Amino acid sequence: MEKEFVFGHQNPDTDAIGTAIAYSYLQNKLGYNTEAVALGEPNDETAYALKKFGFDAPQVVSTVADKVKAVMLVDHNEPQQSSADIDQVKVTHVVDHHRIMNFNTADPLYYRAEPKGCTSTIVWKMFNENHVEIPANIAGIMASAIISDTLLLKSPTTTPEDKTALEALAKIAGIDYQEYGLAMLKAGTNIASKSEEELIDVDAKSFELNGQQVRVAQINVVDLPEAMERKEAFLKAMEASSKENNYDMFMLLITNILDSDSEALVVGSDADKALFEKAFDAKLTDSSVKLPGVVSRKKQVVPPLTEAFNA
């Protein structure tokens, strides 16, 4: 059987990498020949989790058609978030928890999408459904993914199944998920050593909204005022990235993981900024606005933006 790659989205987070590792392990147990790869280097938070549970970072690839004929996708489905040549390979499986957009295939495939806080929660269910035992290290990286995507179960995307899955996986992994989870999340909040250009790209996704290219980036911090001291530098980097990549609007969500509040920075035309203000019923002041309680790009940012742009 020819090898298939399993991978998450570009600028991978802990869910994209951790779930790819777990899903590849499961599929290999079910008779497939797969390898977990990544569409980018792991961020600090993911690197912390990989080290904790004894994993090397997956091979990083930007294209896949030169290496395999078929792939399995986790934690994404939109082509602009996938490998540059995703249209040149066969997608055989998708496991995701996001909206479905601009996705089509020539052949039937296995597609599983559930509105859970994390893709690893869905994969945890698949392990159970297929009666495949979860090793401790796989359980640990899956628990890490759930902690990351749900902000330690505080995100509004969190479902009861995410909590059940995290508790079960933490038990297998032998960790106190509260203690470990806070340490892992804090590992991903050290932004002082990174440039603004790096930070606006470390966790960013592109969305097509009514023909407009919208880039939404997010960084997690423990000191929001300190991060906002770099506001002008962030805006300058966002403007440059928008010009280089033809983004119509670029939004950066800076989230305090301790109090679950965010501040948004926005660059774009006056018309696009007006749509942003409509989406959040909030007025931008010098290209920024406080968004109390907003922590989830998937549930609290993309849906209102989509509605505003499509109105």
Secondary structure, 3 states (H helix, E strand, C coil): CCCEEEECCCCCCHHHHHHHHHHHHHHHHCCCCEEEEECCCCCHHHHHHHHHCCCCCCEECCCCCCCCCEEEEECCCCHHHCCCCHHHCEEEEEEECCCCCCCCCCCCCEEEECCCCCHHHHHHHHHHHCCCCCCHHHHHHHHHHHHHHHCCCCCCCCCHHHHHHHHHHHHHHCCCHHHHHHHHHHHCCCCCCCCHHHHHHHCEEEEEECCEEEEEEEEEECCHHHHHCCHHHHHHHHHHHHHHHCCCEEEEEEEECCCCEEEEEEEECHHHHHHHHHHHCCCCECCEEEECCCCCHHHHHHHHHHHHHHC
